[in-house]
Amino acid sequence: MKTAVRYYTRSGNTQKLAEAVAAALSVEALDVNIPLSEKVDVLFLGCSYYAFDVDEAVKNFILENKDKIGKIVCFGTSAMMKSMKKPVGKVAQSVGVELAAEEFHCRGKFGALHKSRPDANDLKSAAQFAKTLVSQ
Ligand SMILES: Cc1cc2nc3c(=O)[nH]c(=O)nc-3n(C[C@H](O)[C@H](O)[C@H](O)COP(=O)(O)O)c2cc1C
């Protein structure tokens, strides 16, 4: 199964998850400003909430790479919200790209909130999530 990892981050929280996921899959964690070079079965897409939405760069990545994405699996961090699937799914659905039901999400540091997150346990869980998903 061919996989790729892309992420968008502003303060590094989601990048940490992306690197753990990518290491588990033996691929590189790359920023969403780097397009997919070939078609993948599963794209692990990492992002976060900023004022209740994902950044435009995440939406543009899906739109511009739609023909190379078999299925999107979301992962991400946020301070309050619990899933990235709604905003990601809306864009994916608009261009006919499948979004997996499975997702990995955890708290991410935001000011004084969740100061140590994602922590070592989060990274371990994210890696395990990715490994389990591709072995199914
Ligand atoms: C400008 C801004 C707006 C945010 N808005 C939200 C929000 O609406 N809901 C939420 O749960 N977290 C919100 N957060 C918290 C981030 O989602 C959280 O810190 C996340 O881990 C950031 O990930 P990153 O370091 O990969 O950018 C916001 C953070 C910033 C900086």
The ligand as an SDF file (V2000), in Angstrom:
LIG
                    3D

 31 33  0  0  0  0  0  0  0  0999 V2000
   -5.1010   31.7740   15.9050 C   0  0  0  0  0  0  0  0  0  0  0  0
   -5.4790   30.4550   16.5460 C   0  0  0  0  0  0  0  0  0  0  0  0
   -6.8070   30.0520   16.5520 C   0  0  0  0  0  0  0  0  0  0  0  0
   -7.1720   28.8340   17.1470 C   0  0  0  0  0  0  0  0  0  0  0  0
   -8.4810   28.4260   17.0970 N   0  0  0  0  0  0  0  0  0  0  0  0
   -8.8320   27.2140   17.6300 C   0  0  0  0  0  0  0  0  0  0  0  0
  -10.1940   26.7440   17.5530 C   0  0  0  0  0  0  0  0  0  0  0  0
  -11.0770   27.3770   16.9800 O   0  0  0  0  0  0  0  0  0  0  0  0
  -10.4840   25.5490   18.1200 N   0  0  0  0  0  0  0  0  0  0  0  0
   -9.5340   24.7710   18.7480 C   0  0  0  0  0  0  0  0  0  0  0  0
   -9.8630   23.7100   19.2540 O   0  0  0  0  0  0  0  0  0  0  0  0
   -8.2250   25.1890   18.8100 N   0  0  0  0  0  0  0  0  0  0  0  0
   -7.8700   26.3830   18.2750 C   0  0  0  0  0  0  0  0  0  0  0  0
   -6.5540   26.8020   18.3140 N   0  0  0  0  0  0  0  0  0  0  0  0
   -5.5470   25.9360   18.9390 C   0  0  0  0  0  0  0  0  0  0  0  0
   -4.7790   25.1320   17.9010 C   0  0  0  0  0  0  0  0  0  0  0  0
   -5.6350   24.3410   17.1100 O   0  0  0  0  0  0  0  0  0  0  0  0
   -3.7650   24.2260   18.6130 C   0  0  0  0  0  0  0  0  0  0  0  0
   -2.8620   25.0230   19.3510 O   0  0  0  0  0  0  0  0  0  0  0  0
   -3.0450   23.3230   17.6480 C   0  0  0  0  0  0  0  0  0  0  0  0
   -2.3540   22.3290   18.3680 O   0  0  0  0  0  0  0  0  0  0  0  0
   -2.0740   24.1110   16.7770 C   0  0  0  0  0  0  0  0  0  0  0  0
   -1.3790   23.2200   15.9630 O   0  0  0  0  0  0  0  0  0  0  0  0
   -0.0480   23.6170   15.1890 P   0  0  0  0  0  0  0  0  0  0  0  0
    1.0020   23.9210   16.2330 O   0  0  0  0  0  0  0  0  0  0  0  0
    0.2640   22.4140   14.3870 O   0  0  0  0  0  0  0  0  0  0  0  0
   -0.3800   24.8160   14.3600 O   0  0  0  0  0  0  0  0  0  0  0  0
   -6.1780   28.0200   17.7400 C   0  0  0  0  0  0  0  0  0  0  0  0
   -4.8360   28.4420   17.7300 C   0  0  0  0  0  0  0  0  0  0  0  0
   -4.4830   29.6340   17.1410 C   0  0  0  0  0  0  0  0  0  0  0  0
   -3.0290   30.0490   17.1250 C   0  0  0  0  0  0  0  0  0  0  0  0
  1  2  1  0
  2  3  1  0
  2 30  2  0
  3  4  2  0
  4  5  1  0
  4 28  1  0
  5  6  2  0
  6  7  1  0
  6 13  1  0
  7  8  2  0
  7  9  1  0
  9 10  1  0
 10 11  2  0
 10 12  1  0
 12 13  2  0
 13 14  1  0
 14 15  1  0
 14 28  1  0
 15 16  1  0
 16 17  1  0
 16 18  1  0
 18 19  1  0
 18 20  1  0
 20 21  1  0
 20 22  1  0
 22 23  1  0
 23 24  1  0
 24 25  2  0
 24 26  1  0
 24 27  1  0
 28 29  2  0
 29 30  1  0
 30 31  1  0
M  END
$$$$
